[in-house]
Amino acid sequence: MRHLEAAAIGLVFAIASAYMVALTARQGAGASGVGAQRALAWALLNAQSPENVTRLLSVALNGTSYEVRVLSPGETLEPKLPLCYGAVLVNLTSGVEKIVVVCAGP
């Protein structure tokens, strides 16, 4: 009977270990996505122009794999990284719109 109990404990431990490894592997992409989203929000709050946004994003995403694009409306984006977030910057005096997109990956 003790052998069955030891086997059951070992099985539960193996399942829990596999579950924790799977969660850790999935966390990498999610963490970089959240980082990109937060970096974009921070850069938009502190920037005065689209060029300033890209500079602030490079500061905020230091050490992370990322790409930043500033597009005019209608331009297509072909990202190399899986997680992308974008925002539209509108200059109220001239009416010029720019789209800032930041993409990040694990």
C-alpha positions as CSV (number, residue, x, y, z in Angstrom):
1,M,0.0,0.0,0.0
2,R,2.9,2.4,0.7
3,H,4.2,1.7,-2.8
4,L,1.0,3.0,-4.3
5,E,1.1,6.1,-2.1
6,A,4.7,6.8,-3.1
7,A,3.8,6.4,-6.8
8,A,0.8,8.7,-6.4
9,I,2.9,11.4,-4.8
10,G,5.6,11.0,-7.5
11,L,3.0,11.3,-10.2
12,V,1.5,14.5,-8.6
13,F,5.0,16.0,-8.3
14,A,5.8,15.2,-12.0
15,I,2.5,16.8,-13.2
16,A,3.0,19.9,-11.1
17,S,6.6,20.2,-12.3
18,A,5.5,19.9,-16.0
19,Y,2.8,22.5,-15.4
20,M,5.2,25.0,-13.8
21,V,7.7,24.6,-16.7
22,A,4.9,25.2,-19.3
23,L,3.8,28.3,-17.4
24,T,7.3,29.7,-17.3
25,A,7.8,29.1,-21.0
26,R,4.6,31.0,-21.8
27,Q,5.5,33.9,-19.5
28,G,8.4,35.0,-21.7
29,A,6.2,36.3,-24.6
30,G,3.6,37.8,-22.3
31,A,6.1,39.7,-20.2
32,S,7.7,41.3,-23.3
33,G,4.2,42.2,-24.6
34,V,3.3,43.9,-21.4
35,G,6.6,45.6,-21.4
36,A,6.0,46.9,-24.9
37,Q,2.5,48.1,-24.0
38,R,3.7,49.9,-20.9
39,A,6.7,51.4,-22.7
40,L,4.5,52.8,-25.5
41,A,2.1,54.3,-22.9
42,W,5.0,55.9,-21.0
43,A,6.6,57.3,-24.2
44,L,3.3,58.7,-25.4
45,L,2.7,60.5,-22.1
46,N,6.2,62.0,-22.1
47,A,6.8,62.8,-25.8
48,Q,6.4,66.0,-27.7
49,S,6.7,64.6,-31.2
50,P,6.8,61.2,-33.0
51,E,10.6,61.3,-33.2
52,N,10.7,61.9,-29.4
53,V,8.5,58.8,-28.9
54,T,10.9,56.5,-30.7
55,R,13.8,57.9,-28.6
56,L,11.8,57.4,-25.3
57,L,10.8,53.8,-26.4
58,S,14.5,52.9,-27.0
59,V,15.2,54.1,-23.4
60,A,12.2,52.2,-21.9
61,L,12.8,49.0,-23.8
62,N,16.6,48.8,-23.2
63,G,17.7,45.2,-23.2
64,T,14.5,43.9,-24.9
65,S,14.1,42.7,-28.5
66,Y,11.9,45.3,-30.1
67,E,11.2,47.4,-33.2
68,V,9.6,50.8,-33.5
69,R,7.9,52.2,-36.6
70,V,6.4,55.6,-37.2
71,L,3.9,55.4,-40.1
72,S,1.6,57.7,-41.9
73,P,-2.0,56.5,-42.1
74,G,-2.5,53.9,-44.9
75,E,1.1,52.6,-44.7
76,T,1.4,48.9,-44.1
77,L,3.3,47.3,-41.3
78,E,5.1,44.0,-41.7
79,P,6.4,43.3,-38.2
80,K,9.2,40.9,-37.5
81,L,8.2,40.4,-33.9
82,P,5.0,38.7,-32.6
83,L,3.5,41.3,-30.2
84,C,2.6,44.8,-31.5
85,Y,0.9,47.8,-30.0
86,G,0.2,51.0,-31.7
87,A,-1.2,54.5,-31.1
88,V,-2.1,57.5,-33.3
89,L,-0.5,60.8,-32.6
90,V,-2.5,63.8,-33.9
91,N,-1.0,67.3,-34.2
92,L,-4.0,69.5,-33.4
93,T,-2.6,72.6,-35.1
94,S,-1.6,71.1,-38.4
95,G,-3.9,68.0,-38.4
96,V,-1.0,65.7,-39.2
97,E,-1.5,62.1,-38.0
98,K,1.3,59.7,-37.3
99,I,0.9,56.1,-36.2
100,V,3.6,54.8,-33.7
101,V,3.8,51.0,-33.5
102,V,6.1,49.2,-31.1
103,C,6.6,45.4,-31.5
104,A,8.4,43.2,-29.0
105,G,9.3,39.6,-28.7
106,P,10.9,37.1,-26.3
